[in-house]
Amino acid sequence: MFTRVHAKRKLKKMGLSYRVAAPKLGVTYQHLSLVLNGQRHSRRLLKAIQDLSEEAHEVAK
């Protein structure tokens, strides 16, 4: 199961801040922060983070 801890690690590994990642995920950075800090739940958002392509991020740089 992909948890918020996994999601935080993946974003960090990809070098994405919440402000940069949020638009790619279709949410605000505030919502992303609430979910990743356990104050709100969103399976859809965690799934979207899990599906983020590291290659797509590298091409976008």
DOLOMAR-282694 format. One record per residue (C-alpha): residue number from 1; x, y, z; residue in one letter. Coordinates in steps of 0.2 Angstrom, whole numbers. Example, Ala and Ser with C-alpha at 12.3 -4.5 7.8 and 13.67 -1.06 7.14 Angstrom:
BEGIN
num  x  y  z  residuo
1  62  -22  39  A
2  68  -5  36  S
end
This chain:
BEGIN
num  x  y  z  residuo
1  0  0  0  M
2  7  17  -5  F
3  5  28  10  T
4  8  47  13  R
5  25  43  20  V
6  29  34  3  H
7  22  49  -6  A
8  33  62  3  K
9  48  51  0  R
10  44  50  -19  K
11  42  69  -21  L
12  58  72  -11  K
13  67  60  -22  K
14  61  68  -37  M
15  66  85  -31  G
16  48  92  -31  L
17  42  105  -19  S
18  24  105  -14  Y
19  21  121  -24  R
20  29  113  -40  V
21  21  96  -38  A
22  3  102  -34  A
23  -1  109  -51  P
24  5  93  -59  K
25  -7  83  -48  L
26  -22  94  -51  G
27  -23  101  -33  V
28  -17  116  -23  T
29  -1  115  -13  Y
30  -11  118  3  Q
31  -22  103  -1  H
32  -6  93  -5  L
33  2  98  11  S
34  -14  93  22  L
35  -14  76  14  V
36  4  73  16  L
37  4  78  34  N
38  -11  67  39  G
39  -23  81  41  Q
40  -34  76  26  R
41  -36  60  17  H
42  -36  57  -2  S
43  -33  40  -10  R
44  -34  48  -27  R
45  -20  60  -23  L
46  -9  47  -16  L
47  -12  36  -32  K
48  -8  51  -43  A
49  9  54  -33  I
50  12  35  -35  Q
51  9  36  -54  D
52  20  52  -56  L
53  33  48  -69  S
54  51  52  -65  E
55  56  52  -83  E
56  42  65  -86  A
57  49  76  -73  H
58  67  75  -80  E
59  60  80  -97  V
60  51  95  -90  A
61  67  102  -81  K
end
